Amino acid sequence: MAARPDSDRRPEAGAHVADRLEDEIVLGLRFPRERLVEDDLMERFTAKRHVVRSALKDLENRGLVERKPNVGAFVRAFTAKEVRDIYAVRELLEVHCARHIALPVPPERLEELTGHQRRHDAAIEAGDLRGVVRANTDFHRALFALSNNDALVAAIVRHAQMTHAIRSVTATSPEFLARSREEHWTMIRALEEGHSDLLAETCRAHLLPSRDAYLRRVPEPPA
């Protein structure tokens, strides 16, 4: 009997497929409302149907995919109101978190954050977009973890994941990557200088480009 593929032997196979698809969504390789066909994904990832279904359920839980009975799974799309509502919640969470980071930050934790940003810089320079996304995620998790509030950080991560399809509009844009990079270093400088207001306001401004770029593409409902 032929050996089963590694992707089926590993207990984390479904999560691995979900992570790969999440990368593709945030990089704009999967579009809002695009159908995710189980048979295509089984072939793509050399995975059994139950693994693919587990991955799609995981993505639904992350807020990235919608599943419709007797129709299938689709990359989640958002109305203009949904975008504004989600980003309003993100702003409340992230600005609040930034203001509750105790200053000064321990040097070893600041160095960890700076290390993630150096990786982010290097990935941008190399044109490694997957590396950019991962370093960006690591940077923000390390930043908000400085609040020492695990429940708040979990809520921030959850709402950030929900906006991956929204962020895909700007995720590969050199202009927006340059702005993101500059704002990250401003956040680090604010931490170094003990400037809580600068940190909070930079976190607030950091949310706007992806939100506004997506809204420009979404038709407003009639008044």
Wavefront OBJ file of the C-alpha trace (Angstrom):
o trace
v 0.000 0.000 0.000
v 1.358 3.420 -0.904
v 2.364 5.670 1.985
v -0.044 8.460 2.802
v 1.217 11.965 2.042
v 2.869 13.819 4.943
v 0.107 16.409 4.835
v -2.381 13.694 5.895
v -0.160 12.065 8.523
v 0.416 15.272 10.490
v -2.279 16.167 13.047
v -1.780 19.858 12.250
v -2.431 19.334 8.517
v -5.711 21.258 8.512
v -4.141 24.221 10.319
v -1.216 24.150 7.894
v -3.549 24.377 4.890
v -5.496 27.152 6.616
v -2.278 29.101 7.250
v -1.258 28.782 3.594
v -4.641 30.013 2.412
v -4.554 32.860 4.932
v -1.214 33.980 3.448
v -2.755 33.921 -0.037
v -5.743 35.977 1.101
v -3.653 38.717 2.730
v -1.331 38.844 -0.296
v -4.273 39.356 -2.632
v -3.796 36.007 -4.370
v -7.319 35.057 -3.316
v -10.002 37.653 -3.924
v -13.091 38.570 -1.890
v -16.028 36.393 -2.985
v -13.663 33.901 -4.678
v -14.977 30.384 -4.278
v -12.683 27.890 -2.528
v -13.416 24.556 -4.220
v -12.687 21.525 -2.060
v -11.525 19.322 -4.965
v -9.102 22.000 -6.163
v -7.676 22.445 -2.679
v -7.335 18.682 -2.190
v -5.222 18.491 -5.343
v -3.252 21.636 -4.537
v -2.241 20.509 -1.045
v -2.276 16.729 -1.641
v -4.759 16.496 1.207
v -7.803 14.409 2.072
v -11.249 15.977 2.003
v -11.557 16.002 5.798
v -8.282 17.991 6.009
v -9.541 20.590 3.527
v -12.878 20.864 5.296
v -11.076 21.306 8.611
v -8.991 24.095 7.053
v -12.077 25.858 5.682
v -13.792 25.614 9.071
v -10.665 27.070 10.690
v -10.661 29.964 8.210
v -14.351 30.555 8.889
v -13.574 30.754 12.611
v -10.805 33.260 11.847
v -13.341 35.429 10.013
v -11.662 34.990 6.616
v -14.100 32.652 4.870
v -17.866 32.356 4.539
v -19.433 28.931 4.073
v -22.899 28.667 2.541
v -24.933 25.439 2.765
v -25.183 23.613 -0.567
v -23.080 26.321 -2.229
v -19.562 26.136 -0.791
v -16.901 28.315 0.775
v -15.889 31.796 -0.338
v -13.263 34.332 0.669
v -15.144 36.771 2.840
v -16.158 40.101 1.310
v -17.219 43.159 3.270
v -19.707 45.966 2.814
v -18.565 49.533 3.430
v -20.413 49.544 6.759
v -18.774 46.294 7.858
v -15.333 47.704 7.040
v -15.981 50.865 9.033
v -17.422 48.901 11.971
v -14.512 46.445 12.148
v -11.912 49.178 11.893
v -13.685 51.215 14.563
v -13.327 48.213 16.878
v -9.688 47.738 15.855
v -8.964 51.372 16.644
v -10.567 51.111 20.084
v -8.621 47.948 20.912
v -5.229 48.919 19.521
v -5.118 52.527 20.713
v -6.311 51.454 24.172
v -3.640 48.755 24.248
v -0.903 51.169 23.160
v -1.852 53.611 25.921
v -1.635 50.859 28.530
v 1.910 49.755 27.732
v 3.986 50.542 30.788
v 6.992 52.726 29.983
v 9.915 52.382 29.924
v 9.822 49.007 28.150
v 12.377 46.425 29.355
v 15.405 46.530 26.989
v 15.182 42.840 26.070
v 11.543 43.177 24.963
v 12.303 46.329 22.990
v 15.153 44.480 21.275
v 12.779 41.633 20.390
v 10.409 44.118 18.758
v 13.279 45.793 16.907
v 14.423 42.390 15.664
v 11.024 41.737 14.111
v 11.185 45.126 12.397
v 14.651 44.397 10.999
v 13.190 41.205 9.502
v 10.324 43.287 8.092
v 12.820 45.708 6.524
v 14.875 42.877 5.046
v 11.816 41.175 3.572
v 10.702 44.425 1.917
v 14.168 44.953 0.453
v 14.229 41.370 -0.848
v 10.724 41.559 -2.325
v 9.737 38.626 -0.097
v 6.048 39.404 0.385
v 5.285 36.323 2.473
v 8.194 37.283 4.701
v 6.799 40.818 4.946
v 3.411 39.522 6.087
v 4.906 37.194 8.700
v 7.323 39.780 10.069
v 4.510 42.340 10.211
v 2.336 39.913 12.171
v 5.195 39.132 14.565
v 5.930 42.842 15.040
v 2.371 43.722 16.003
v 1.931 40.732 18.298
v 5.168 41.618 20.095
v 4.142 45.275 20.295
v 0.735 44.653 21.831
v 2.094 41.902 24.075
v 3.975 44.687 25.867
v 0.632 45.536 27.502
v 0.820 42.225 29.417
v -2.923 41.789 28.793
v -3.421 38.438 27.076
v -7.191 38.845 26.634
v -6.752 42.221 24.944
v -4.003 40.907 22.667
v -6.194 37.933 21.670
v -9.014 40.329 20.710
v -6.599 42.449 18.666
v -5.257 39.395 16.832
v -8.789 38.162 16.129
v -9.925 41.441 14.582
v -6.679 41.853 12.637
v -7.184 38.401 11.084
v -10.706 39.333 10.027
v -9.317 42.198 7.947
v -6.813 40.162 5.907
v -8.967 40.354 2.772
v -9.341 44.101 3.345
v -5.601 44.568 3.839
v -4.835 42.676 0.630
v -5.520 45.899 -1.291
v -2.379 47.474 0.200
v -0.288 44.464 1.278
v 1.858 44.405 -1.870
v 1.936 48.138 -2.649
v 5.465 49.637 -2.408
v 3.975 52.953 -1.301
v 2.012 51.421 1.555
v 4.861 49.094 2.549
v 7.171 52.106 2.849
v 4.603 53.910 4.998
v 4.101 50.842 7.182
v 7.848 50.488 7.660
v 8.233 54.143 8.648
v 5.357 53.946 11.122
v 6.788 50.808 12.734
v 10.049 52.633 13.409
v 8.076 55.581 14.800
v 6.385 53.193 17.234
v 9.776 51.856 18.315
v 11.098 55.387 18.789
v 8.023 56.303 20.852
v 8.705 53.333 23.124
v 12.380 54.255 23.423
v 11.518 57.866 24.329
v 8.613 56.984 26.617
v 6.171 58.906 24.416
v 2.813 57.196 24.986
v 0.780 59.732 22.983
v 2.993 59.356 19.910
v 2.717 55.571 20.127
v -1.086 55.649 20.394
v -1.554 58.152 17.579
v 0.801 56.231 15.291
v -1.145 53.028 15.981
v -4.337 54.875 15.071
v -2.901 56.283 11.825
v -1.437 52.870 10.947
v -4.936 51.431 10.480
v -6.192 53.993 7.990
v -4.495 53.168 4.640
v -5.876 49.636 4.246
v -9.313 50.661 5.453
v -9.535 53.649 3.113
v -8.097 51.804 0.100
v -10.723 49.056 0.456
v -13.537 51.573 0.923
v -12.573 53.274 -2.341
v -13.322 49.973 -4.097
v -16.616 49.215 -2.370
v -19.746 50.879 -3.775
v -21.681 52.824 -1.194
v -25.336 51.790 -0.744
v -27.920 54.264 -1.996
v -29.027 56.852 0.546
l 1 2 3 4 5 6 7 8 9 10 11 12 13 14 15 16 17 18 19 20 21 22 23 24 25 26 27 28 29 30 31 32 33 34 35 36 37 38 39 40 41 42 43 44 45 46 47 48 49 50 51 52 53 54 55 56 57 58 59 60 61 62 63 64 65 66 67 68 69 70 71 72 73 74 75 76 77 78 79 80 81 82 83 84 85 86 87 88 89 90 91 92 93 94 95 96 97 98 99 100 101 102 103 104 105 106 107 108 109 110 111 112 113 114 115 116 117 118 119 120 121 122 123 124 125 126 127 128 129 130 131 132 133 134 135 136 137 138 139 140 141 142 143 144 145 146 147 148 149 150 151 152 153 154 155 156 157 158 159 160 161 162 163 164 165 166 167 168 169 170 171 172 173 174 175 176 177 178 179 180 181 182 183 184 185 186 187 188 189 190 191 192 193 194 195 196 197 198 199 200 201 202 203 204 205 206 207 208 209 210 211 212 213 214 215 216 217 218 219 220 221 222 223
